[in-house]
Amino acid sequence: MFDKLFARFKQEAPETADEDGALQLAFAALLVEAARVDEDYAVNEIAIIDRALMNKFGLDGGAAAALREKAEGAQANATDIQRFTKIAKAMPQPEKIGLIEELWEVVLSDGARDPYEETLIRQICGLIYVDDQDSGAARTRAAARLQQN
């Protein structure tokens, strides 16, 4: 009896979420969180997020903006960041470090170091297992990239 019941649930269960889509949304939502944590969501931060999404996922400008807008809604409705970091934690280590570098670029783009922003990045690093040394190196690369632009 239970075998039939479980078999029926397996047949009716919805397909799992698209892993690539979930990763893209999580990546974008974490970038949006970093941009919004200081309560100053600036145009230059939006441009950095869109560029990061285009580079990371091979999107065109319109698709990157649409993903960012979707992430803005997801981030605004989220009660915590763990739903996003749980997905990001599955990325290979170099990609995690790349995410941290992108987060640093968003945070540093306004030229001011905000303790809330730094705390958020430290928290994300802990949740996705990126150590302080890799985060510091990512911050240095992000700062250098911002000075070039």
C-alpha positions as CSV (number, residue, x, y, z in Angstrom):
1,M,0.0,0.0,0.0
2,F,2.7,2.5,1.0
3,D,4.8,1.5,-2.1
4,K,1.9,2.6,-4.3
5,L,1.4,5.8,-2.4
6,F,5.2,6.7,-2.6
7,A,5.3,5.8,-6.3
8,R,2.4,8.1,-7.0
9,F,4.1,11.0,-5.1
10,K,7.3,10.4,-7.1
11,Q,5.3,10.6,-10.3
12,E,3.5,13.7,-9.3
13,A,6.4,15.5,-7.7
14,P,7.4,18.7,-9.6
15,E,10.7,18.7,-11.3
16,T,13.5,20.1,-9.2
17,A,14.4,23.7,-9.8
18,D,16.8,24.5,-12.6
19,E,20.2,24.4,-10.9
20,D,21.8,26.9,-13.2
21,G,18.8,29.3,-12.7
22,A,19.0,28.9,-9.0
23,L,22.8,29.6,-9.0
24,Q,22.3,32.6,-11.1
25,L,19.6,34.0,-8.9
26,A,21.6,33.3,-5.7
27,F,24.8,34.9,-7.2
28,A,22.8,38.0,-8.2
29,A,20.9,38.2,-4.9
30,L,24.1,38.2,-2.9
31,L,25.4,41.0,-5.1
32,V,22.2,43.0,-4.6
33,E,22.4,42.3,-0.8
34,A,25.9,43.7,-0.7
35,A,24.8,46.8,-2.7
36,R,21.8,47.4,-0.4
37,V,23.3,46.7,3.0
38,D,24.5,50.3,3.5
39,E,21.0,51.6,2.4
40,D,22.5,53.4,-0.6
41,Y,21.7,51.3,-3.7
42,A,23.6,53.5,-6.3
43,V,23.6,53.4,-10.1
44,N,27.3,52.5,-10.2
45,E,26.6,49.4,-8.0
46,I,23.8,48.4,-10.4
47,A,26.2,48.7,-13.3
48,I,28.8,46.6,-11.5
49,I,26.2,43.9,-10.7
50,D,25.0,43.8,-14.3
51,R,28.5,43.6,-15.7
52,A,29.4,40.8,-13.2
53,L,26.3,38.8,-14.3
54,M,27.1,39.3,-18.0
55,N,30.7,38.1,-17.4
56,K,29.9,35.2,-15.1
57,F,26.9,33.8,-17.0
58,G,27.5,35.0,-20.5
59,L,24.4,37.1,-20.5
60,D,23.6,40.1,-22.7
61,G,22.8,43.4,-21.1
62,G,19.0,42.9,-21.1
63,A,19.2,39.4,-19.6
64,A,21.6,40.6,-16.9
65,A,19.3,43.5,-16.0
66,A,16.3,41.1,-15.9
67,L,18.2,38.7,-13.6
68,R,19.3,41.6,-11.4
69,E,15.7,42.8,-11.1
70,K,14.5,39.3,-10.3
71,A,17.3,39.1,-7.7
72,E,16.2,42.4,-6.2
73,G,12.8,41.0,-5.6
74,A,14.1,37.7,-4.2
75,Q,16.6,39.6,-1.9
76,A,13.8,42.0,-0.7
77,N,11.6,39.1,0.2
78,A,14.2,36.9,1.8
79,T,14.4,36.8,5.6
80,D,18.1,35.9,5.5
81,I,20.9,35.3,3.1
82,Q,21.3,31.6,3.9
83,R,18.9,30.5,1.1
84,F,21.4,32.1,-1.3
85,T,24.6,31.1,0.3
86,K,23.4,27.5,0.6
87,I,23.4,27.4,-3.2
88,A,26.7,29.3,-3.6
89,K,28.4,27.0,-1.2
90,A,28.1,24.2,-3.8
91,M,30.3,26.2,-6.3
92,P,33.9,25.2,-6.8
93,Q,36.3,27.1,-4.6
94,P,37.7,29.4,-7.4
95,E,34.1,30.4,-8.2
96,K,33.4,31.1,-4.6
97,I,36.4,33.4,-4.5
98,G,35.2,35.0,-7.7
99,L,31.9,35.8,-6.0
100,I,33.7,37.3,-3.0
101,E,35.7,39.4,-5.4
102,E,32.5,40.7,-7.1
103,L,31.0,41.4,-3.7
104,W,34.1,43.4,-2.8
105,E,33.9,45.4,-6.0
106,V,30.3,46.3,-5.3
107,V,31.1,47.3,-1.7
108,L,34.2,49.3,-2.6
109,S,32.6,51.1,-5.6
110,D,31.3,54.0,-3.5
111,G,34.8,54.8,-2.1
112,A,33.6,54.4,1.5
113,R,34.3,51.4,3.8
114,D,31.1,50.6,5.7
115,P,31.2,48.2,8.6
116,Y,27.9,46.7,7.6
117,E,29.2,45.9,4.2
118,E,32.4,44.4,5.6
119,T,30.4,42.3,8.1
120,L,28.2,41.0,5.4
121,I,31.1,39.8,3.3
122,R,32.7,38.2,6.3
123,Q,29.4,36.4,7.0
124,I,29.1,35.2,3.4
125,C,32.7,34.0,3.5
126,G,32.0,32.0,6.6
127,L,28.8,30.5,5.1
128,I,30.4,29.5,1.8
129,Y,33.8,28.5,3.3
130,V,36.1,31.2,1.9
131,D,39.0,32.0,4.3
132,D,40.1,35.5,5.3
133,Q,43.3,35.3,3.2
134,D,41.4,34.5,0.0
135,S,38.9,37.3,0.9
136,G,41.7,39.8,1.4
137,A,43.3,38.9,-1.9
138,A,39.9,39.2,-3.6
139,R,39.4,42.7,-2.0
140,T,42.8,43.8,-3.3
141,R,42.0,42.6,-6.8
142,A,38.6,44.3,-6.7
143,A,40.1,47.6,-5.5
144,A,42.7,47.5,-8.2
145,R,40.0,46.8,-10.9
146,L,38.0,49.8,-9.6
147,Q,41.1,52.1,-9.8
148,Q,41.6,51.1,-13.4
149,N,38.0,52.1,-14.4
